[in-house]
């Protein structure tokens, strides 16, 4: 296979079943820049200074994720347009990067979260205390929100969780997400999914708030 002429979609499908060193070298060459960019953007949202070592660790985890379960993600990939694998890679990278930082802050329990309206007409989430560093507030908030999203996989699937973080962490518009995500949704479909996730998440935050406050008191 001529890597320079082969589309990234075809490379992904080939690597799903191949151990050919040349194919994997070309696959990594094509995909590493995007994975690194997403890792860097998420890292900058999570910590005040993002180190190259952190980005490198996340990128390694991204490619390990692609190889999990006998390369299931690659085997299940179905092209939805030219270079649509890059959209899937963006989603996987965002998910892995957020998981990385979620683990980093998993030991930090009981912190209050910052004010953040998840949709334009949404009521804000509870405010954090003013003396906490802003970056730590955001990190704790992201970890808490992600735990809630993961707590009900039968309600919020992996796809919708990835869409949520592409929008709120990566800053992509619904149109951009529809174009690059490979989720098979129109911009309207992405907007509908985001509204459903944020409505559910706001409900969970408001429902849990009295109990969490009681525990912290």
C-alpha positions in Angstrom: 0.0 0.0 0.0 1.3 3.4 -1.0 0.8 5.5 2.2 1.2 8.8 0.4 -1.7 8.0 -2.0 -3.9 6.1 0.4 -6.6 8.0 2.3 -6.6 8.0 6.0 -9.9 6.2 5.9 -8.3 3.3 4.0 -5.2 3.3 6.3 -7.5 3.0 9.3 -9.3 0.1 7.7 -6.0 -1.6 6.7 -4.5 -1.2 10.2 -7.6 -2.7 11.7 -6.4 -6.1 10.5 -2.8 -5.6 9.6 0.5 -5.6 11.5 2.5 -4.3 8.6 5.1 -1.9 10.0 5.0 0.5 7.0 1.2 0.8 7.2 1.2 1.6 10.9 4.1 4.0 10.5 2.1 6.0 7.9 -1.0 5.7 10.0 0.8 7.2 13.0 2.4 9.9 10.9 -1.0 11.0 9.6 -2.9 10.8 12.9 -0.4 11.9 15.5 -0.7 15.7 14.7 -4.4 15.7 15.3 -4.2 13.6 18.4 -1.5 15.9 19.8 -3.6 19.0 19.0 -6.7 17.7 20.7 -4.6 16.5 23.7 -3.0 20.0 23.9 -6.3 21.8 23.7 -7.9 19.7 26.4 -4.8 20.0 28.6 -4.8 23.8 28.3 -8.4 23.7 29.5 -7.5 21.5 32.5 -4.3 22.9 33.7 -2.7 26.4 33.6 0.6 25.1 32.0 0.5 22.1 29.7 3.7 20.2 29.6 4.9 18.3 26.5 5.3 15.2 28.6 1.6 15.3 29.5 0.6 15.7 25.9 2.8 12.8 24.9 1.3 10.6 27.6 -2.2 11.4 26.4 -1.3 10.7 22.8 0.1 7.3 23.8 -3.1 6.5 25.6 -5.1 7.6 22.5 -3.3 5.0 20.3 -3.6 2.4 23.0 -7.3 3.1 23.0 -7.4 2.5 19.3 -5.7 -0.9 19.8 -8.0 -2.1 22.7 -10.2 -5.1 22.2 -8.2 -6.3 19.1 -8.5 -2.8 17.5 -12.3 -2.7 17.9 -12.6 1.0 17.1 -10.7 0.6 13.9 -12.6 -2.6 12.9 -16.0 -0.9 13.6 -15.1 2.3 11.7 -17.3 2.9 8.7 -16.3 5.9 6.4 -18.9 8.6 6.2 -17.0 10.9 3.9 -13.5 11.9 2.8 -11.0 11.6 5.8 -14.0 11.0 8.1 -11.7 8.8 10.3 -10.1 12.1 11.5 -13.5 13.1 12.9 -13.7 9.8 14.8 -10.1 10.3 15.9 -11.0 13.7 17.3 -13.8 12.2 19.3 -11.6 9.4 20.7 -8.8 11.8 21.5 -11.1 14.2 23.4 -12.6 11.3 25.3 -9.2 9.9 26.2 -7.8 13.3 27.2 -10.7 14.0 29.5 -10.4 10.5 31.0 -6.7 11.3 31.6 -7.4 14.4 33.6 -10.5 12.8 35.3 -8.1 10.2 36.8 -5.7 13.0 37.8 -8.4 14.7 39.9 -10.4 11.6 41.0 -9.0 11.9 44.5 -10.4 15.4 44.9 -13.8 14.9 46.4 -16.4 17.3 47.8 -15.3 20.4 45.9 -18.0 22.8 44.9 -18.2 23.7 41.2 -18.0 26.9 39.4 -20.9 28.8 37.8 -21.3 27.6 34.3 -24.4 27.8 32.1 -24.5 24.7 29.9 -27.0 26.1 27.5 -28.1 29.6 26.8 -31.3 29.4 28.8 -29.9 27.2 31.5 -29.7 28.1 35.2 -26.1 28.2 36.3 -24.5 25.4 38.2 -23.6 26.1 41.9 -20.7 28.5 42.4 -17.3 27.6 43.8 -15.8 29.4 46.7 -14.0 32.6 45.6 -10.7 31.6 47.2 -10.2 28.5 45.1 -7.9 28.9 42.0 -9.9 29.3 38.9 -8.1 26.5 37.0 -8.6 24.0 39.9 -12.3 25.0 39.9 -12.6 24.1 36.2 -10.7 20.9 36.6 -12.9 19.8 39.5 -16.0 20.9 37.6 -15.0 18.9 34.5 -14.3 15.8 36.6 -17.6 16.0 38.4 -19.6 16.5 35.2 -17.8 13.6 33.5 -18.6 11.3 36.5 -22.2 12.2 36.2 -22.3 11.6 32.5 -20.7 8.2 33.0 -23.0 7.3 35.8 -25.9 6.5 33.5 -24.6 4.9 30.3 -28.1 3.7 29.5 -29.2 7.3 29.3 -26.1 9.1 28.1 -24.1 7.0 25.6 -20.4 7.3 24.8 -21.3 9.1 21.5 -23.3 11.8 23.2 -20.7 12.2 26.0 -18.1 12.8 23.3 -20.3 15.3 21.5 -20.8 17.1 24.8 -17.0 17.5 25.4 -16.3 18.5 21.8 -18.8 21.3 22.3 -17.9 22.5 25.8 -14.2 21.7 26.0 -13.0 21.8 22.4 -15.3 24.8 21.5 -16.5 23.3 18.3 -19.9 24.5 16.9 -22.7 22.1 16.1 -21.9 22.5 12.4 -18.2 21.6 13.0 -19.1 18.6 15.1 -21.5 17.3 12.5 -18.8 17.7 9.9 -15.9 16.1 11.7 -17.3 13.7 14.3 -18.3 10.8 12.1 -21.4 10.4 14.3 -23.7 10.5 11.3 -25.7 13.5 12.6 -26.6 16.8 11.0 -26.0 20.0 12.8 -29.6 20.0 14.0 -29.1 16.4 15.3 -26.0 17.5 17.2 -27.9 20.4 18.7 -30.7 18.1 19.7 -28.2 15.7 21.4 -26.5 18.5 23.2 -29.8 19.9 24.5 -30.8 16.4 25.7 -27.5 15.8 27.5 -27.4 19.3 29.1 -31.0 19.1 30.2 -30.3 15.7 31.9 -27.1 16.9 33.4 -28.7 20.1 34.8 -31.4 17.9 36.3 -28.9 15.6 37.9 -26.9 18.5 39.4 -30.0 20.1 40.9 -31.3 16.8 42.2 -28.0 15.8 43.8 -27.1 19.3 45.2 -29.0 19.1 48.5 -27.5 15.7 49.4 -24.0 16.7 48.4 -24.3 19.9 50.5 -25.5 17.8 53.5 -22.5 15.5 53.2 -20.1 18.3 53.0 -21.6 20.0 56.0 
